Amino acid sequence: MLKNYFKIAIAVLKRRKFFTFISLFGISFTLMVITVAAAFLNKLINEDYPDYKRERSLYVAMMEMRNTKEGWLNRSDVSFYFLDHYVSKLKALEKMAISTRAEASNAFVNNKKLVIEYKYTNADYWNVLEYDFIEGKPYGPQEIANASMVAVISEETRDDYFGPNVPAVGKYISADNINYRVIGVVKNVSKTLYNFAGDMYIPYTVSKQDWNEVALLGNCNAILLARSPEDVPKLKREFESMMTKVKTPDKEFDKVSSHADSFFESLTRRSPAGDGENSGASSVIRLLVGLLFLFLLLPTINLVSINITRILERSSEIGVRKAFGASSSTLVYQFVIENLILTIIGGILGIILSALAIYFINSANLISNMHLSLSPIVIGYSLLACLLFGLISGVYPAWRMSRLNVVSALKAQ
């Protein structure tokens, strides 16, 4: 039976080639956009280089101080003082990676200006995160204690500054007119991971910044590593309990808040939907679902209209089959299967277009060092969306077809 339905579906597709083209284009293009977007979200949210310990990690990236009487606030990254004086004393904490936001400096190589974004980090930054060292090694507690003028640079920075694939360990690189000895070269990090991406990493103790300044707002963020995934809720509760004891040194504010979040929550808290109290995760999810629904709705309506036109053109066939005893449920089943076959063909074309689009995005390096991939999860969700697309666009036209009167259907021809 399915074999016959497939033959009929192919014959119907060949009958009106223009309608078939519009249908397949709508399905494949829609699926391509959804697949590429899903690949991007998969890259952004799931564990990725160099942050492979997300199941054990909490992220502290924002501090908010409020004046509840006058209704205004101040929001920024957290201070080193806050992380060192309060967070480092949490009992459920195994290690804490601290880094600053990236700062830009100019270097001149062969009379060309090179912008180098550098970050200050602590020693445990290299123990929590798993950077792939192409050359050398990271700096450790000794370099931090001695305020050693050393640096770890990215592969891209090495190639731009010293030349492609030229060994850099032991050589000196300049940032803000200060020379640092390169002790390690790491694989590039995607710019989408802005907390981890950088051109150069330096021990925080070489900075002229007063790290002991009593303040809560600053330019730091941290990853809190629990001893096991089971300890993450405990670490989160301990952090929240600690925050009730934190007092703001600025008398203009009477309320202070900061959170240790999962990776996704930390992203959404910085979005317009998030604030000091609400991570905004649920709002972002609703927004994404709403956008997906709207994006699927337009081509679905278009495909429904085309399917209704196709069915009305086949009214004589429907009338004859009904006259010979075919039930409405049998006809509905046939036309839904035909539509699913159409959407599956469109889905296959969509996956091919998605692979080509992702190849183009990766080759063009549209987002620095970001490499998308068609993972099984992405393909699975895309095919599921394709089947859902086929069912939604096929059920209503099939129902309309099943209600055609036999005499009216035959007279229509």
C-alpha positions in Angstrom: 0.0 0.0 0.0 2.7 2.5 0.9 4.5 1.6 -2.3 1.4 2.6 -4.3 1.0 5.8 -2.3 4.6 6.6 -3.1 4.0 6.1 -6.9 0.9 8.2 -6.8 2.8 11.0 -4.9 5.6 11.1 -7.4 3.1 11.2 -10.3 1.2 14.1 -8.6 4.5 16.0 -8.1 5.3 15.6 -11.7 1.9 16.8 -12.8 2.3 20.5 -11.7 6.1 21.1 -11.6 5.8 24.8 -10.6 3.7 24.0 -7.6 6.1 21.2 -6.7 9.0 23.6 -6.9 7.3 26.1 -4.7 6.5 23.4 -2.1 9.9 21.9 -2.1 11.6 25.3 -2.0 9.5 26.4 1.0 10.2 23.1 2.9 13.9 22.9 2.1 14.6 26.6 2.8 12.7 26.6 6.0 14.5 23.5 7.2 17.8 24.9 6.2 17.3 28.1 8.3 16.1 26.0 11.3 19.0 23.6 11.0 21.6 26.3 10.8 20.0 28.1 13.7 19.9 24.9 15.7 23.6 24.2 14.9 24.5 27.7 16.1 22.5 27.2 19.4 24.0 23.7 19.8 27.4 25.3 19.5 26.6 28.1 21.9 24.9 26.2 24.6 26.4 22.7 24.8 29.9 21.9 26.1 32.5 23.2 23.8 36.2 23.9 23.7 37.7 24.9 26.1 34.8 24.7 28.5 34.3 20.9 28.9 33.3 20.8 32.5 29.9 22.6 32.4 28.1 19.8 34.3 30.3 20.7 37.3 30.4 24.4 36.7 28.6 27.5 37.8 29.3 30.9 36.3 29.5 34.2 38.1 29.5 37.1 35.6 27.4 40.0 36.9 26.9 42.1 40.0 23.9 44.4 40.6 23.5 47.0 43.2 20.2 48.8 43.7 18.9 51.9 45.4 15.4 50.6 46.2 14.2 53.9 47.5 14.9 55.9 44.4 14.5 52.9 42.0 17.8 53.0 40.2 20.6 50.5 39.9 24.2 49.9 38.8 25.2 46.7 37.0 28.6 45.4 36.0 31.0 42.5 36.1 32.1 41.4 39.5 35.3 42.6 41.3 38.4 40.5 42.1 37.9 41.5 45.7 34.4 39.9 45.7 35.7 36.7 44.2 38.7 36.5 46.4 37.2 37.7 49.7 33.8 35.9 49.5 33.5 33.3 46.8 36.9 31.6 47.3 35.8 30.6 50.8 32.8 28.5 49.7 33.2 25.0 51.1 31.7 23.2 48.1 34.1 24.9 45.8 37.0 22.9 44.4 38.6 25.4 42.1 37.7 28.8 40.7 38.8 30.3 37.3 39.0 34.0 37.3 39.5 36.2 34.2 38.9 39.8 33.2 37.0 41.0 30.2 39.1 41.4 27.1 41.0 44.7 26.6 42.4 45.8 23.3 46.0 46.9 22.6 47.7 47.8 19.4 50.9 46.2 18.1 52.8 47.0 15.0 54.2 44.2 12.9 55.9 44.9 9.6 54.4 48.4 9.6 50.9 46.9 10.0 48.7 47.5 13.0 47.6 44.4 14.9 44.9 44.6 17.5 45.6 42.2 20.4 42.8 41.5 22.9 44.3 40.4 26.2 42.8 39.0 29.4 44.2 38.8 32.9 43.6 35.4 34.6 44.5 33.5 37.8 46.5 30.2 37.8 43.4 28.0 38.3 42.0 29.4 35.0 44.1 26.8 33.2 43.0 24.0 35.6 39.2 24.6 35.2 39.3 25.2 31.5 40.9 22.7 29.1 42.8 24.7 26.5 44.6 22.8 23.8 48.2 23.8 23.9 49.9 23.7 20.5 53.2 24.9 22.1 54.5 25.3 25.6 52.5 25.3 28.8 50.3 27.6 30.9 51.7 29.8 33.7 51.1 28.6 37.3 51.0 29.8 40.9 54.7 30.6 40.8 54.4 33.0 37.9 51.4 34.5 39.6 53.2 35.0 42.8 56.3 36.5 41.1 54.2 38.7 38.8 56.2 37.2 35.9 55.9 39.0 32.5 54.8 35.9 30.6 51.9 35.3 28.3 49.9 32.5 26.6 48.8 33.5 23.1 46.3 32.1 20.6 47.4 30.3 17.5 45.9 33.1 15.4 48.0 35.7 17.3 51.1 33.7 16.8 50.6 33.5 13.1 49.8 37.2 12.8 52.6 38.4 15.0 55.5 36.0 14.3 54.4 34.4 11.0 52.4 31.3 10.1 53.4 28.2 12.1 56.6 30.0 13.3 57.4 28.7 16.9 56.7 31.4 19.4 57.6 30.0 22.8 60.6 31.9 24.3 60.0 34.9 22.1 58.6 38.3 23.2 55.3 39.9 22.3 54.3 43.5 23.0 51.0 44.8 24.3 50.5 48.4 25.4 54.3 48.9 25.0 55.0 46.1 27.5 57.0 43.0 26.4 55.9 39.6 27.6 57.7 36.3 27.1 55.5 33.8 25.3 55.4 30.5 27.3 52.4 28.8 25.5 50.3 28.9 22.4 46.7 27.6 22.5 44.2 26.6 19.8 41.9 29.5 18.8 38.6 29.9 20.7 35.3 30.9 19.0 34.4 34.6 19.6 30.9 33.4 20.6 32.5 32.2 23.8 33.4 35.8 24.8 34.4 34.9 28.4 37.1 32.5 27.1 38.1 33.9 23.8 41.2 36.1 23.7 44.4 36.8 21.8 46.7 36.8 24.8 46.3 35.7 28.4 48.5 37.3 31.2 48.9 36.7 35.0 46.6 39.1 36.7 49.4 40.2 39.1 51.3 42.0 36.4 48.5 44.5 36.0 48.7 47.9 37.7 45.1 47.5 38.9 44.6 47.4 42.6 43.1 44.0 43.0 42.5 44.5 46.8 40.3 47.5 46.4 37.2 47.0 48.5 34.5 47.0 45.8 31.8 44.6 44.4 31.7 45.9 40.8 34.7 45.3 38.7 35.9 43.7 35.4 36.1 40.0 36.4 34.0 36.9 35.8 34.5 33.5 37.3 33.8 29.8 36.8 33.1 27.9 40.0 34.0 24.2 39.7 32.3 21.8 42.1 33.8 18.5 43.0 31.2 16.5 41.2 27.9 17.2 39.3 26.0 16.2 42.4 27.7 19.0 44.4 26.5 21.7 42.0 23.2 22.4 43.7 25.0 22.5 47.0 27.5 25.0 45.7 24.7 27.1 44.3 22.8 27.1 47.6 26.0 28.0 49.5 26.6 30.9 47.1 23.0 32.2 47.6 23.4 32.0 51.3 26.8 33.8 51.1 25.1 36.7 49.1 22.7 37.4 52.0 25.8 38.4 54.1 27.5 40.5 51.4 27.2 44.2 52.2 27.8 46.9 49.6 30.6 49.4 50.5 28.7 52.1 48.6 26.1 53.8 50.9 24.1 55.0 47.9 22.9 51.4 47.4 21.0 49.3 49.9 20.6 46.0 48.0 23.2 43.9 46.2 22.7 40.7 44.2 24.8 38.3 42.2 24.2 34.7 41.1 26.1 31.5 40.4 24.3 30.3 37.2 24.4 27.4 34.8 26.0 28.3 31.5 22.6 28.9 29.8 21.3 31.0 32.7 24.5 33.1 32.6 23.9 33.9 29.0 20.3 34.9 29.4 21.0 36.9 32.5 23.0 39.3 30.4 20.2 39.5 27.9 17.4 42.2 28.0 15.1 39.6 29.6 17.5 39.0 32.5 18.2 41.1 35.6 19.7 40.8 39.0 16.9 38.7 40.3 15.7 36.9 37.2 18.0 35.0 34.8 15.5 35.5 31.9 16.0 31.9 30.8 12.3 31.1 30.6 11.6 34.4 28.7 14.4 33.6 26.2 13.0 30.0 25.7 9.5 31.4 25.1 10.9 33.9 22.6 12.8 31.2 20.7 9.7 28.9 20.6 7.6 31.8 19.5 10.0 32.7 16.7 10.2 29.1 15.6 6.4 28.8 15.5 6.0 32.0 13.5 8.8 30.9 11.1 7.1 27.5 10.6 3.6 29.1 10.3 4.1 31.1 7.1 5.4 28.2 4.9 2.8 25.9 6.5 0.0 28.2 5.4 1.5 28.4 2.0 1.8 24.7 1.7 -1.8 24.2 3.0 -3.0 26.5 0.2 -1.1 24.6 -2.5 -2.3 21.2 -1.1 -5.9 22.4 -1.2 -5.4 23.5 -4.8 -3.9 20.1 -5.7 -6.7 18.2 -4.0 -9.4 20.2 -5.8 -7.7 19.4 -9.1 -8.1 15.7 -8.1 -11.8 15.9 -7.2 -12.8 13.5 -10.0 -10.3 10.9 -8.7 -11.7 11.4 -5.2 -15.3 11.0 -6.5 -14.5 7.8 -8.4 -12.7 6.3 -5.4 -15.6 7.2 -3.1 -18.1 5.8 -5.6 -16.2 2.5 -5.5 -16.3 2.3 -1.7 -13.2 4.1 -0.5 -13.8 5.5 3.0 -13.0 9.0 4.1 -10.4 7.7 6.5 -8.6 5.8 3.8 -8.5 8.9 1.6 -7.2 11.0 4.5 -4.5 8.5 5.2 -3.4 8.4 1.6 -3.2 12.2 1.2 -1.4 12.6 4.5 1.2 10.0 3.5 1.6 11.8 0.1 2.3 15.0 1.9 4.7 13.4 4.2 6.6 12.0 1.2 6.7 15.5 -0.2 8.1 17.0 3.0 10.6 14.1 3.4 12.0 14.9 -0.1 12.0 18.6 0.9 13.7 17.6 4.2 16.5 15.7 2.4 17.0 18.7 0.2 17.0 20.9 3.3 19.7 18.8 5.0 21.8 19.1 1.8 21.3 22.9 1.7 22.1 23.1 5.4 25.4 21.2 4.9 26.3 23.6 2.1 25.3 26.6 4.1 27.3 25.5 7.2 30.3 24.7 4.9 30.1 28.3 3.5 29.8 29.8 7.0 32.8 27.9 8.3 34.9 28.6 5.2 34.1 32.3 5.2 34.8 32.5 9.0 31.8 34.8 9.4 32.2 34.5 13.2 35.8 34.3 14.1 37.0 30.8 14.9 33.4 29.4 15.1 32.9 26.1 13.3 29.4 24.8 13.1 28.6 21.1 12.5 25.6 18.9 11.6 25.5 16.8 14.8 23.1 13.9 15.1 21.1 15.9 17.5 20.7 18.8 15.1 19.8 16.5 12.2 17.3 14.6 14.4 15.5 17.7 15.6 15.5 19.0 12.0 13.9 15.9 10.6 11.4 15.9 13.5 10.5 19.5 12.5 10.1 18.4 8.9 7.7 15.6 9.9 5.7 18.0 12.1 5.7 20.4 9.1 4.3 17.7 6.9 1.6 16.6 9.3 0.4 20.1 10.0 0.3 21.1 6.3 -1.4 17.8 5.2 -4.1 17.1 7.8 -6.4 20.0 7.0 -6.4 19.7 3.2 -6.9 15.9 3.6 -9.8 16.6 5.9 -11.3 19.0 3.4 -10.9 16.4 0.7 -12.6 13.7 2.7 -15.8 15.8 3.0 -16.2 16.2 -0.8 -19.6 14.9 -1.9 -19.3 12.2 -4.5 -21.7 13.8 -7.0 -20.2 17.2 -6.6 -16.7 15.9 -7.0 -17.6 14.1 -10.3 -19.5 17.2 -11.6 -16.5 19.4 -10.9 -14.7 17.8 -13.8 
